[in-house]
Amino acid sequence: MAGSSKKVIYAALAGNALIAVTKFAAAAITGSSAMFSEGIHSMVDTGNQVLLLHGMRRARRPPSSRFPFGHGKEIYFWSFAVAILIFAVGSGVSLYEGIIHTLRPKPIGNPLVNYIVLGLALIFEGLAWFFALAEFTKTKGKWGYIAAVHRGKDPTMFVVLFEDSAAMLGIIVAFAGVILVDKAGILIFDGIASIIIGFILGGTAIWLAYETKGLLIGESANEEVVNGIRDIILKFDGVNNINEVLTMHMGPDFILLNISIDFRDEIPASDLENIIAGIDMRIKKSFPTIKRVFVEAESRREQAKSG
């Protein structure tokens, strides 16, 4: 999964960097507010990909005495930072530019430049979006797209897909704004297009922040994994009851598991150790993303008191 994420991010990084330069050049030549907002959009997206790659690199650092469970949550932090960057810079600057050019509209010089740049940007962004969608489709499994975003534990996949989707919408809006100014002569539409792009970026940022917040705080494993853990434990002789199954994602491929089990009282200590070792081994074999397993042996009554 990490390899797929990296390919998607590198593809988006290369495309956005090139597109940002061409959009800013076109904005300088034509004076278009919508084109300038699109340039900001692509520049922010380029910075976002750099942050995601930085987060992936830091997340691979090994555990230490200060961070005994590793640094996997770094990718969640940097994904959340990407959402904040989109909102603060991308949406903020686009809205500001749009409001200024709506209050003081200016004619667009040489609109043909905008048409060419936006057409090329639509092609490049479309290719990046298709590549991101294809990779996301491979990883989502049987879930629908919305459900896969809610259940997914690797935010880098859907962050890039969200960005590319917002970029496609932004280009279409900028195209409409330039056409209306050029053909209808209504200068205010350039600023309005910039404002709409700002709202698109703001909405994207809020959704990304919402989806990554749970992972950053400490989201549990998916229900299928939790149910699978329960099924494995109940197959062992000597287990009376499962009091609690607590899971938390420490990274996309690292689940921390804590289990409270009510064992039969007559089990010798040596047999209990073997049962716990067997539970540990079976769970990790069935779910390779579960890296650490902690088992608490306590009766249901004791667990209820402590809870």
C-alpha positions in Angstrom: 0.0 0.0 0.0 2.8 2.4 0.8 4.3 1.8 -2.7 1.0 2.6 -4.3 0.6 5.8 -2.2 4.1 7.0 -3.2 3.5 6.5 -6.9 0.3 8.4 -6.7 1.9 11.3 -4.7 5.0 11.5 -7.0 2.7 11.6 -10.1 0.6 14.4 -8.5 3.7 16.3 -7.4 5.2 16.4 -10.9 1.9 17.4 -12.5 1.0 20.1 -10.0 4.4 21.7 -10.0 4.4 22.0 -13.8 0.8 23.2 -13.9 1.4 25.8 -11.2 4.2 27.5 -13.2 2.1 27.6 -16.3 -1.0 29.0 -14.5 1.0 31.7 -12.8 2.6 32.7 -16.1 -0.9 32.9 -17.7 -2.3 34.9 -14.8 0.6 37.4 -15.2 0.0 37.8 -18.9 -3.8 38.0 -18.8 -4.5 39.4 -15.3 -7.2 36.8 -14.7 -8.2 36.4 -11.0 -9.6 32.9 -11.6 -6.3 31.9 -13.3 -4.3 33.3 -10.3 -6.5 31.3 -7.9 -5.9 28.2 -9.9 -2.2 28.9 -9.8 -2.4 29.2 -6.0 -4.5 25.9 -6.0 -1.8 24.0 -7.9 1.0 25.5 -5.8 -0.8 24.4 -2.5 -1.3 21.0 -4.0 2.4 20.8 -4.8 3.3 21.7 -1.2 0.8 19.2 0.0 2.5 16.3 -1.8 5.8 17.4 -0.4 4.3 17.3 3.1 2.7 13.8 2.5 6.1 12.4 1.3 7.8 14.0 4.4 5.1 12.4 6.6 5.6 9.0 5.0 9.4 9.2 5.5 9.1 10.2 9.2 6.5 7.5 9.8 9.0 4.8 8.8 11.4 5.7 11.7 11.9 2.8 14.1 10.5 2.8 17.7 12.5 4.4 20.4 12.3 4.8 24.2 10.3 8.0 23.8 8.1 6.5 21.1 7.9 2.8 21.9 5.1 2.1 19.3 7.0 3.9 16.5 6.1 7.0 14.5 3.3 5.7 12.3 0.9 8.5 13.4 3.2 11.0 11.7 1.4 10.4 8.4 -1.9 11.2 10.1 -0.5 14.5 11.5 0.9 15.6 8.1 -2.3 14.6 6.4 -4.2 16.9 8.8 -1.7 19.6 8.2 -2.4 19.3 4.5 -6.1 19.9 5.2 -5.2 23.1 7.2 -2.9 24.3 4.4 -5.6 23.9 1.8 -8.1 25.8 3.9 -5.8 28.6 5.1 -3.8 29.3 2.0 -5.7 27.8 -1.0 -9.2 28.7 0.0 -8.2 31.9 1.8 -6.2 33.5 -1.0 -8.8 32.4 -3.7 -11.6 34.0 -1.7 -9.6 37.2 -1.2 -8.7 37.4 -4.9 -12.2 36.7 -5.9 -13.7 39.4 -3.6 -11.2 42.0 -4.7 -11.8 41.3 -8.4 -15.6 41.2 -7.9 -15.5 44.6 -6.3 -13.1 46.0 -8.8 -13.4 43.9 -12.0 -10.7 44.2 -14.6 -10.7 43.0 -18.3 -8.8 39.8 -19.1 -6.0 40.4 -21.6 -5.3 37.7 -24.3 -7.8 35.1 -23.1 -6.5 32.6 -25.6 -3.5 32.1 -23.2 -6.0 31.1 -20.5 -7.8 28.7 -22.8 -4.6 26.9 -23.7 -3.2 26.7 -20.2 -6.5 25.5 -18.7 -6.9 23.0 -21.5 -3.4 21.6 -20.8 -4.1 21.7 -17.0 -7.3 19.8 -17.5 -5.5 17.0 -19.4 -2.6 16.8 -16.9 -4.9 16.9 -13.9 -7.2 14.4 -15.5 -4.4 11.9 -16.0 -3.2 12.4 -12.3 -6.8 12.0 -11.1 -7.4 8.9 -13.2 -4.1 7.4 -11.8 -5.1 8.2 -8.2 -8.6 6.8 -8.7 -7.2 3.6 -10.2 -4.9 3.1 -7.2 -7.7 3.9 -4.7 -10.0 1.5 -6.5 -7.4 -1.3 -6.1 -7.1 -0.7 -2.3 -10.8 0.0 -1.4 -11.8 -3.7 -1.9 -15.5 -4.5 -1.6 -16.4 -1.2 -0.1 -18.0 1.7 -1.9 -16.0 4.8 -2.5 -17.5 6.9 0.4 -17.3 3.9 2.8 -13.7 3.2 1.8 -12.8 6.8 2.7 -14.5 6.5 6.1 -13.0 3.0 6.8 -9.6 3.6 5.2 -6.6 3.9 7.5 -4.1 5.2 4.9 -5.0 8.9 4.3 -2.4 9.5 1.6 -4.6 7.6 -0.9 -7.8 9.6 -0.4 -6.0 12.9 0.3 -4.5 12.9 -3.2 -7.7 11.8 -4.8 -9.6 14.6 -3.0 -7.1 17.1 -4.1 -7.2 16.0 -7.8 -11.0 16.0 -7.8 -11.0 19.5 -6.4 -8.4 20.5 -9.0 -10.6 19.2 -11.8 -13.6 21.1 -10.5 -11.5 24.3 -10.1 -10.3 24.1 -13.7 -13.8 23.7 -15.0 -15.0 26.7 -12.9 -12.0 28.8 -14.1 -12.8 27.8 -17.7 -16.4 29.0 -17.3 -15.3 32.3 -15.7 -12.9 33.1 -18.5 -15.4 32.2 -21.2 -18.1 34.4 -19.7 -15.8 37.3 -19.4 -14.4 36.8 -22.9 -17.7 36.1 -24.8 -20.3 37.8 -22.7 -18.1 40.7 -21.5 -19.3 40.5 -17.9 -16.0 41.2 -16.1 -17.4 40.2 -12.6 -17.5 36.5 -13.5 -13.7 36.3 -13.3 -13.9 37.2 -9.6 -17.0 35.0 -9.0 -15.1 32.1 -10.5 -12.3 32.7 -8.1 -14.7 32.8 -5.1 -16.3 29.5 -6.2 -12.8 27.9 -6.4 -12.2 29.2 -2.9 -15.4 27.5 -1.7 -14.4 24.2 -3.5 -11.0 24.3 -1.7 -12.6 25.1 1.6 -15.1 22.3 1.4 -12.3 19.9 0.4 -10.2 21.0 3.3 -13.0 20.5 5.8 -13.8 17.0 4.6 -10.2 16.0 4.7 -9.8 17.4 8.2 -12.9 15.5 9.3 -11.6 12.2 7.8 -8.1 12.5 9.2 -9.1 13.7 12.7 -10.3 10.3 13.9 -7.0 8.7 12.7 -5.0 11.3 14.5 -6.8 11.0 17.8 -6.7 7.2 17.7 -9.2 5.4 15.6 -10.1 1.7 16.1 -9.6 -1.1 13.6 -12.4 -1.8 11.2 -15.4 -3.9 12.5 -14.4 -6.9 10.4 -11.0 -7.0 12.1 -12.5 -6.7 15.6 -15.0 -9.5 14.9 -12.3 -11.7 13.5 -10.3 -11.2 16.6 -13.2 -12.3 18.7 -13.8 -15.4 16.6 -10.2 -16.4 17.0 -10.2 -16.1 20.7 -13.4 -18.0 21.3 -12.0 -21.0 19.5 -9.4 -21.6 22.2 -10.3 -24.0 25.1 -10.2 -22.3 28.5 -11.8 -19.0 27.4 -15.0 -18.3 29.2 -15.8 -14.9 27.9 -14.2 -11.9 26.1 -14.6 -8.8 28.2 -13.1 -6.2 25.9 -11.4 -5.9 22.5 -9.6 -2.5 22.3 -7.8 -1.6 19.1 -6.1 1.5 17.9 -4.3 2.4 14.6 -0.8 3.6 15.3 -0.3 4.0 11.5 -1.9 2.6 8.3 -0.1 -0.8 8.8 0.2 -0.9 12.6 -2.7 -1.9 14.9 -2.2 -2.0 18.7 -4.5 -4.6 20.4 -5.5 -4.9 24.0 -7.8 -7.8 25.0 -9.5 -8.5 28.3 -10.3 -12.2 28.6 -12.1 -14.2 31.3 -10.3 -17.6 31.4 -11.6 -20.6 33.3 -10.4 -20.6 36.9 -9.1 -24.2 36.9 -6.5 -23.6 34.1 -2.9 -24.1 35.4 -0.6 -21.1 35.0 1.6 -23.0 32.5 -1.4 -23.8 30.3 -2.6 -20.2 30.5 0.7 -19.0 29.2 0.5 -21.4 26.2 -3.1 -20.3 25.5 -2.1 -16.6 25.5 0.9 -17.3 23.3 -1.4 -19.2 20.9 -3.9 -16.4 20.8 -1.1 -13.9 20.1 0.4 -16.0 17.3 -3.0 -16.8 15.6 -4.2 -13.2 15.7 -0.9 -11.8 14.2 -1.0 -14.5 11.5 -4.6 -13.8 10.5 -4.2 -10.0 10.7 -0.5 -9.0 9.8 -1.2 -5.3 10.6 -1.7 -6.2 14.3 1.9 -5.7 15.5 1.4 -5.6 19.3 -1.0 -7.7 21.4 -1.6 -7.2 25.1 -3.8 -9.8 27.0 -5.4 -9.1 30.4 -6.6 -12.1 32.2 -9.5 -11.0 34.4 -12.9 -12.2 35.3 -16.0 -10.5 34.0 -16.8 -9.3 37.5 -13.3 -7.8 38.0 -13.5 -6.2 34.6 -16.8 -4.6 35.4 -15.5 -3.2 38.6 -12.4 -1.7 36.9 -14.6 -0.3 34.0 
